[in-house]
Amino acid sequence: MGASERHTASVGHTWGQRRPSTVASRANPQPVFQLSSADFDIRPDHVELLARRPLALLSTLPKPLVLFAAGAIAGALGKTATAPLDRVKILLQVKGGLQKGAVEAAARSGGVLRSLMAIGKEEGVLGFWKGNLPQVLRVVPYSAAQLCSYEVLKHALADENGDLPLARRFIAGACAGMISTLATYPLDTLRLRLAVDPNVRSVRDASQVLYREGGVAAFFRGLVPAMTGIAPYMALELAAFDLLPQDIPAFSRGFTAALIATSFCYPLDTVRRQIQLQSKNGLPLLQTIKGIKANDGIGGFYRGFVPNAIKNLPNKGIRLSTFDAVKSLFALSQVAYQEEVEAARTRQINTPPKSQSGPDKTNMVAWASVSHDIRSR
């Protein structure tokens, strides 16, 4: 055999196959040890990871599940922290709704502080969080559906170079907003009824009242203006959050993006609240708009805007900064897990296999040959 032929025999084998050796080709023609793809499907033990590097365990969870949980927890925390201002905003939008006494008078006057004081005096501290449970239940799937669908749609609408033009970014945000709104709209209607009706004490009470008023359709009153309003709102908010300078903290970017979107889209939210509060024979969209303008002028569409803008600072800041932080943490966990996989692979390569009948010199020699072969690649 010439030199070139010997070189070919030495390096011409494929991964997972040990080159022929004098040890393996003795009386028994079967190789003593042969590598396969399964031998290198290394997965570190979870118990060892927990003791040595717990961060790496996070990467063993599906990424969509991690992002879903992050968005849900962040949304729930943000909503709970700002629930008092959110309730005041709703009461101002509907001029007290079905409330009576000091709460109704304060809401009709349009005063934020006066409304907060009236709620505390008549309903106690827990009154500030009335209607928060259905809101939190709504936020969990809402945040997940919105953020996940936005990421999926951005990827689907990107061009062949992976770039996303502004128009397509707006479309992705608008569709994400409509998907999440449609999926959770009945819970938003329940939350409104709990916030403005003093005779309703629980989610069950609100559900029964709404069903008596108009059946299943009552839970979707105001859906058209809601979809009409949420599409441009989410298009503006998510696009602005992506396009604002990245050196600005996520907390501030989230608030600024929400403020831009709210300034343009708040009037449609006010119209939606008015329609939600009406009975099954309530006014249609255009008549509701004309009624608000005739009674209160242009300012009527912005009733409750101040507490809404104030609550968006912690709400959007908590939600988006938490989501960004978890994404960064998940990326670090993937790096940590890959390092643990490489370490486990190195340990397996350098550790000779054990025979059931004790150490075997033939196997030891074959394993040493394979280890040298792998390291030389």
N, C-alpha and C positions, 0 to 999 in steps of 0.2 A: 504494500500500500504506500503510495506517494505521500509527500508532506501535505499537499492540498486535500487529498482524500481523508487523511487522518484529522485535519482541521474540521472538515465537514462532518465527520462522524462525531467530533467532540461537541460542536455547537449547533448542529442542525436539528436537534430534537425540539419538540414543542413543549409549551408550558403544561405541567401536570404529568409529564412523562420523564422518567429517569433514564439517562443515557445508559447503554449497556456497559457493564463492568465485569471484570473477571470474577468478582465475588458473586454477583447475581446470576452469572451464566454457568455456574458449576453444575453438578449432577442434576439439581432441580431447576428446570428451565423457567419457572415462574419467578418473578421478581420478589425479593424479600419484602420490600416496601416501595410503594408507588404513590406518588402525589396525585391528588385529584382536586377539582374545584372546591369540593366540600371541605378539604383539609384547610383551605384558606378563607372559608366563610366564617371568620372569627367574630364572635359576639361576646364582649366582656360580660362576666356575671354581674347581675344587677346588685346583688348583696355586696360584692367587692367594690362596685362603683359607689354605692351609698357610703361605704366606709372610707374610701380613698378619694373619690372625686364626685360628690353628689351633683354638681352642676351638669355633668355629662348625662345624667339620667333624664334631664328635661328633653334632650334630643331624641329619646326613645319614644316619645309621644308623637302622634301625628301632628304636623304643623297646623292644619286647619283647626284641630281641637284646641291647641294652645292659643291660637289667635281668637277663636270663639270665646274661650274662657276669659282671656284678657279683655276683650271688648265688653263682655257681659259684666264682669266685675267693675271695670272702670266706669261703665255707664250707670250701673246701680249706685256706686259711690257718689258720682257726680249729681245724679238726680236726687238722692237722699239729702245731700248737703245743701241743695238749693230748693228743696221742696217748699219752704215758706214763701219765698219770692215767687215761685211758680204758681202757687195757689192765689196769691194776690194778683198776679198778672191775669189769670183767668177771670177772677171776680171783676176786675176792672174792665176786661173786654166785654163782659156780658152785663155790666152795670149791676152787679150783685146777684144776678140770676134769680133763683128762687129763695134767696136769703131774706131774712126780715130783721128789723131792729137796727142796731148800730153797725153791723157788718154791711147791710144793704146801703145805709146812708153813707158810710165811708167809701164804699165802692162807687157809688153814684157821684160822689164828689171828686173822684179821681186821685185821691191822696194815698200814696204808698204807705207812709208812716201811720197815717190814721187808720188805714185798713189793717195793718199789722197789729196795732194796739187793740182794735175792735175784735179781731179774731182771738187774741190772747185773753181778753176780758170775758168774752162770751163763751168760748169753747175750750179755754185752757191751752197749755203747751201742746198737747197732742193735736189740737185743732190745726196747727201749722202743717202737720203731716197727714191730714185727712185726704184720702185719695192717693196716697203715695204708694200703697201696695200694688194696685193695678198698674201704676206707672212703672214701678220697678219690674214687675212681671212683663210689661210691654218692652222695657228697655233691653232686657236680656236677649230675646230673639231679634229685636229691632237692630241693636248694635251689630250683632253677629251677621245678620242678613245684609245689612248695609255695607259694612266694611269688607266682608268676604266677596259679595257680588261686585263691589267696586273694583277690587283687585282682579277678579276674574274677567270683568268686562274690559278693563284697561289692557290686559294681556290679549284679549280676543280682538280688540279694535286697533291694536298697534300695527304699524306698517311692517313691511318686510325687513326693515332695518331695526325694528324694535322701538321706533320713535312713536310718540302719541301726539298728533296735532291737537291744538286747542279745542277745535270743534268736536273732535272725538272724545276728548277728555270731558267736555261738558255733557256729551251724550251718556258716557259711562256713569257720571255722577247723577244725572237725572234719572236714569233707569234704576240705579241702585237705590235712590230715594223712593221711587214708586214701588219697587219690589218690597222693601221693608215696611212701607206704609200700608200697603194692601194686606200684608201678612199679619199686622198687629193692630189694625184700625179698631176693631171692636173693643179692645182693651183701653184704647184712648177715649172712646165714647163712655165707657164705664168710669174712667177716672174723672171725666168732666162732670158726670152726674153726681158723683161722690163729693166733688169739690164745691158744687153750687147748690145742691138740694139738702136742706137741713133735716128732711124727713128720712133720708137714706143714710143708714149707718154701716152698711157692709157691702161687699161686692155682690153677695147673693141678693140683697135688697135691690141694688141698682139693676141687676140683671132682670129681676122679676118686673120691675117698673117699666123698663125699656121694652120687654117682650109684650107686656100688656098694651103698651102704646102703639106698637107697630110690628110686632113679630120680629123675625130675624132681620128684616130690612131696617129696623130702628137702630141696630148696632152699626149700620153703615151710613147713617145720615151725615151728609156733608162730605162724602167720599170724593165727589167730583172736584169741589174746590180744594180739598186736601191734596189730591193728586196733581191738580193744576198748580198749587202753591209749592209743593215739595219738590217738583221736578226742577224748576229754576233755582230753588233754594239750595238743594244739595249739589247741583251743578256748579253754582258759584262757590259754595263753602269748600267742597272737596278740591276743586281746581285751585282755589286761592291758597288752601293749605299746602298743596303740592308745589305751587309756583312761587310762594313767598320765599325770601332768602332763607336758606337752610341754617345759616348761622344764628338766626333768631330762635330762642328757645321754643320748643314745641308748645308749651303752655301759652305763650304770647301769640304764636302763629295761629293756634286754634281759636283764641278769642277774636283776633283780628279778622280771620276768615268768616267766623260766625257773624260778626258785626256787619261786615260787608253784605253778606247774604240776607241778614235780617232786615237791614235798611230797605232793601228792594222788595222783599217778599212778605213782610209783616202784614200788610193790609189783607192779603188773601187768607192769612191765618185767622184774622179777626172775623172775616166773613164766614169761615168754616165753623168757628165757635158759635156764632149766632144761629147757623143752620142746625148744628148738632142739638141745640137747646130747644128747638121748635118741636111741636108735635108732628104727627104724621101728615097733617094738613097744612104744614108750614109753608112759608114763602119760598119760591125757587131762587136760584142763584142771583139772577139779574135784579129781581125785585128786592132781595136782601141788600144788595149793593146800593141801590137807589134809596132804600130806607135809611141806611146808615149815613149816607151823604146828606139826605134831606134833614135828618134830625141833628146831626153833630158836625156836619161839614167834613172836610178832608181829615181834620184831626181825629175824627171818630174812628178812622181806620187804624190809628196808632195808639188807641187806648191800651194802657198796660205795657207800652213799649219800654219805658224806663226800667221797671223791675225785670222785664224779659232780657234787656241788654245787660243788666247787672248780673243776673244769674248765669248768663252765658259764659262769663269769665271763668268762674271755678268749674262749671259744668264741662265746657269744651276743653279747658285746660287739663282737668283731671283725666278726662276720657282719652284725649289724643296723646298727651304726654305719657300716660300709662301704657297705651297701645304701642307707642314707639319704643318705650323702654323694654317691654316684653319682647318685641321683635329683635332688638339688639341682644337681649339676654339669650334668646333662642339661638341666634347666630353664634354666640360665644359657646353655647352648650354643644352645638354641632362640631365646632373646632375641637373642643375638649374630648368629645366622644371619639372623633377620628384619631386623635392622639392616643387614646386608650386602646383603640383597635390595633394601631401600629405597634404599640408596646406588647399587646397580647400576641400578635403575630410573631414578633421577634422572639418572645419567650418560647413559643411553640417550635419555632425553627431550631432554636438552640438547645431544646430539651429532647434527648433521644427517647424514642417510644419504649414503653415498658412491656415486657413479655409476661404472660401469665405464669410461666414456669421459671421466672427469674431472668437475670441479665443474660443476653445472648450476644456473643462477640460478633457473630455474623451480622446480626441486625445493627449493632453499634457501628460497624464499619460501613454498612450500607447507608445508614442515617448520616454519618459524617460526610460521606461522599455527596449525598443530596444537599446537605446544608452548605457545603463548599460551593456546589453548583449554583445554588440560589443566590448566595452572597456575591458571586462573581458576575452576576448579570447586571 
